[in-house]
Amino acid sequence: MARGAAPRAVRGNDAEAAFARLQGRLRPAAALDDTAGGPDGTVFVIPSIDLDEAVLNRHARELAALEERSLYLLFALRRPDLRLVVVTSLPVRAEVLEYYLRLIPEADDARARVELLSPDDDSPRPLARKILEQSELLARLAKLVPDHDRAFILPFNVRGFERDLALALDIPIYGIDNRFARYGTKTGARRLFESAGVSHPAGVDGLRSSAELADALISLRHARPGLEGAVVKHDDAVSGDGNRIMPLRDLPPSGTAEEAAALDVRLRSLSSSYLEKFADGGIAEELIAGEIRSPSVQMRVLPDGEPLVVSTHDQVLGGDLNQTCVACHFPAGPEYAAGIVREARKAGEYLAARGVAGRLGVDFVVARRNGSWAPYAVEINLHEGGTSHPYGTLWLLTDGSLDEEKTTFRAPSGQAKHYFATDRLSDPGYRRIALRDFLAAATASGLDWDSNSQTGAVFHLLCSLEDEGRIGVTAIGDSADQAHQLYLRVVRLLDRLASERRSLRSAI
C-alpha cells in the first residue's frame, strides 16, 4: 500500500505473503522493547481477543473489561517521545483515563500523546474485526501513523483479523503470527517440549475421539503403575475451560477387559459435548501428584530473534475445576524459579529458531521430589495472559528489571519488588460502589501507588466495578508479605464501602 493512501483489503495467499513482508519490518528494530518503538515511535495498542467463537460467546460479558487490562501501557507515556493510540471495543471512561494518567505525574504532556478510539461495539467478536468493518474508524487510524517504519501494533493475539488490520494500516504486529498457532495447542506444546528437551508429564497427544482417549488412559496406566489420575485437555481451549481430571484409582488390573469396561463408565461421566470436542484434538497426561505448585514463566522473543525471560509467577488456581488461574504472586518461589526458567528458555529458543517474535508464556507444575522441586511444563500460551498486565505495570512504573539468574526483580534503587495480583476481586455488593467513590477512598486510605517508595495498589478492570461488581488489583510491595497485606487492605476497603452503601439503601 502506498504510504498515506486509504487502507485496502488484501486477501488469500496474497495476504499471507504480504503479511510476511510486513512483519519483516520488525527485524531491523533490534532495540524494540515492548512499548518502545524508538525515540519517536507510535504504539497502536489494539487488544483484539481473537479466539474461537464459542469461547468468545462464553466470555461475552467480560471481553470489554479484559481489553481494558491493556491500559497499563499508558504508563509507557513516562517515556517522553512515545505516542500511544489505544483502541477498545467500548470507549474508555474519562475517570478511568484520569486515574491512569495521575499515576505518572512526571509526564505532564501524557494526555497530548495518547489517542483513544473505539468502535463502540461490545459484541463478542475480535476487536480487529470491528475496526475493519468501520471504514471511518479505520481511516482515522491510518491518519495516526506518522511514520510506518516507527510504528507497530500490540494485540492480545494474532489471527486472521489482526493480520488483515495490520495490512490495512501498513504497520507490523509485535505478536506471534498465527502460522505458529500449532505450538499453542496442547498437542503442539507437548511435541515442542519433546523436541526441545523440556521436562513435561508423561502422556499421549493428538487424540481425536473418545475411543482414542480411552486407549490413551489405559496406556498411561500401563506406563505409570499406581497413577492416581490423568489430566484430560482439549487442544484449543483457554483458561482451563477444556481441562478435566480423570481419576484412575481403584480400577481393575491394567491390561484386563474389566479395566477397559470400568474406564468406559468413568468416561461417560464427562458430557457428550465434551467428548465430541475431541474430534478437534486433545491430550491426556499424568496428573502430577504430591506436594505441587503451579508457576509460570513469561518470555518475549525480540524481532532480532533473541529470547528473553521477562518474569516468573506462582499461579493461584481456582474456578469450578481448580484449573483456572485466578491470582498470582510475583516472583515465583526461589526454590524452583531457576528450574522453570531453565526449562522455559529451551522452549523460547526453539520457537525463536523458527522465526517466532512476540510474547509467550510457559505454564508448569512443580512437585517436591526427595527434597527438591522437579519442573514439568504443561502448556504454552502464544498471547497476552493474566500475568502480562501486572508485570507490565510494575516494569513501566519502576523502570526496574528482572535478574534472570537470580529470578529477582529490582527497581533502579536495587530494592527487590514483589506483587500479588488478581483479575477476580468480586462480590455482588461491589456493584453499589461508584467508581469515583472507590478511587477517592483508596487515595484517602493510603492505598494508591506511591512513586517515591514504589509501592502501592494499582487497579484495573475499572469499567467492571459498577456493572459486574468486579475489579482487578496489582498490589506492589518490597516483600511478598507487604504485597499481600496491601491486597487484603483493598479487600477490606471494598467490603466496607459495599456495607456502607447497603446500610444507606436500607435506611432510605
ABEGO torsion letter per residue (X at the ends): XBBGBBBBBBBEAAAAAAAAAAAAAAAABAABBGABAEAABBBBBBBBBBBBAAAAAAAAAAAAAAAAAAAAAAAAAABAABBBBBBBABBBBAAAAAAAAAABAABAAAAAABBBBBAGBABBBBAAAAAAABAAAAAAAAAABABAAABBBBBABBBAAAAAAAAAAGBBBBBBBAAAAAAABAAAAAAAAAAAGBBBBBEBBGBABAAAAAAAAAAAAAABBGBABBBBBBABBBGGAABBBBBABGBBBBGBAAAAAAAAAAAAABBAAAAAAAAAEBBBBBBBBEBBBBBBBBBBBBAAGBBBBABBBBBBBBEAAGABBABBBOBBBAAAAAAAAAAAAAAAAAAAAAGBBEBBBBBBBBBBBGGBBBBBBABBBABBBAAAAAAAAAAAAAGBBBBAAAGBBBBAAGBBBBBBBBAABBBAAAAABBAAAAAAAAAAAGABBBAAAGBEBBBBGAAAAAAAGBBBBBBBBABAAAAAAAAAAAAAAAAAAAAAAAAAAAAX
